[in-house]
């Protein structure tokens, strides 16, 4: 029975890889490219290009990571039971950038965003290989975000042409991007979790881009969606463990790009509640997890200063807490997927909402959070 399952698994991945190769080759044909760009849609070309490229590169990265010893070894707070390669994020990064370059249309802020994400990913890759102190990684992330702000990617909550307004916008931009970059890294603790959450967030960012006629935002979101979907079959399975992980390079890159994209986007015209609430709802799961562990660790005395906070590594994240409830990793992952999708749908409905509708939608999200917190508390007591 075991050999039959392994044989089926190998056959599925072989068929998946060959199918991806065929799609990739077809997309390189000039006539096919022309048909997509002029008649079918650039967004679908980008999606398929990113998807097929990631599917092709992931087995290669698995082999390279295994040979180079860039692997995640079980032990401590980690819940996986076998040595697993860590270069899955590199496949996503290469595919994402390749899909955008294949589109041939980038603005200067897109280039700054890709460059910043690449720097963050390189630091994560070094951390996967040799380990870097958390303080150093945080410093580099802040520095990269400052450069991003200088390129024009900055929140617009306060008057941007005043000194105090610019500084407040810059500070909140740093908190938003650095916080969500690390929140995505923290949630990468179960097979397929960070990859799936990233795909869901990318999907809703793409839908908002479609609603608001922002093609550049849409292309970036679609490229990330395709890259994550192409990687997911290797990172998540109903019956087998992941054959490769994102690694810090992958999780920080995805978190950085998506959070920066949220700042780059225009969320609504003259509707502050929509502008504020839409990105909050799309990223709610990551924001909630980061806020929860920060408050809980301070209240419980686990961390007593900022250095303790950035150095602390624990098993108190949302997936750990829900695992205590469901006692099943896949149920936990699917629960978080559906939670993320539910809140994302709420964000989409906000587009043409009245002020009161927007307030009620945010209130609804808060109540959902309370429900999840009650579930987690029950699991913690058990």
Secondary structure, DSSP 8 states (H G I E B T S, - for coil): -HHHHHHHHHHHHHHHHHHHHHHHHHHHSHHHHHHIIIII-HHHHHHHHHHHHHHHHHHHHHHHHHHHT-EE---TT----S-EE-THHHHHHHHHHHHHHHH----HHHHHHHHHHHHHHHHHHHHHHH---HHHHHHHHHHHHHHHHHTT----SS-TTSHHHHHHHHHHHHHHHHHHHHHHHHH--STTHHHHHHHHHHHHHHHHHHHHT-HHHHHHHHHHHHHHHHHHHHH--SSS--SB--HHHHHHHHHHHHHHHHHHS---SS-HHHHHHHHHHHTHHHHHHHHHHHHHHHHTTS--SHHHHHH---S-SHHHHHHHHHS-HHHHHHHHHHHHHHHHHHHHHTTT--HHHHHHHHHHHHHHHHHHHHHHHHHHH-
